[in-house]
Amino acid sequence: MNLVAFIFLLLCLYCEVFHFFSLNYYGMCELLWLKQLLGEIGVKEEMPMKMYCDNKAAINISHNPVHHDQTKHVEVDKHFIKEKVEDGTICMVYVPTNKQVADVLTKTLSRRSFKQLINKLGMFNLYNPT
């Protein structure tokens, strides 16, 4: 493999990790907003909200306060997520990619995977003649 191809591959992997960690940050902000909204309408939940994640690196970064050069661009996001994990507001749980039901709404899947995840969500086709 030549040097240019190798550097391009590393850059692609770096961008993928950054993108995924940013998505976790925004997903966590949405969870916190939802928790606040539910509290305002009288639904109090004392248990930590579970955030299912299929990226072990993102989970490890959220639990580990060690500074990494690879994650310095997400320092604020990382500390915000770590703070919410430590105070028990959010609990990050690992889920294998093939069992991640949110993928049905965010990714292109094979027909088989799509049907499996739709069934897990309890969704069905109302217009399917049976």
SULTA-V307213 format. One record per backbone hydrogen bond with DSSP energy under -1.0 kcal/mol. NH is the residue of the N-H (numbers start at 1). CO is the residue of the C=O. Records with the same first field share a line. If there is no record, write none. Layout:
NH=CO / CO
This chain:
6=2
7=3
8=4
9=5
10=6
11=7
12=8
13=9
14=10
15=11
16=12
17=13
18=14
19=15
20=16
21=17
22=18
23=19
24=20
25=21
26=22
27=23
28=24
29=25
30=26
31=27
32=28
33=29
34=30
35=31
36=32
37=33
38=34
39=35
40=36
41=37
42=39
43=38
49=89
51=91
53=93
59=55
60=56
61=57
62=58
63=59
64=60
71=68
74=71
75=72
78=74
79=75
80=76
81=77
82=78
83=79
84=80
85=81
86=82
87=83
89=84
90=84
91=49
93=51
95=53
99=96
100=97
101=99
103=100
104=101
105=102
107=103
114=110
115=111
116=112
117=113
118=114
119=115
120=116
121=117
123=118
128=125
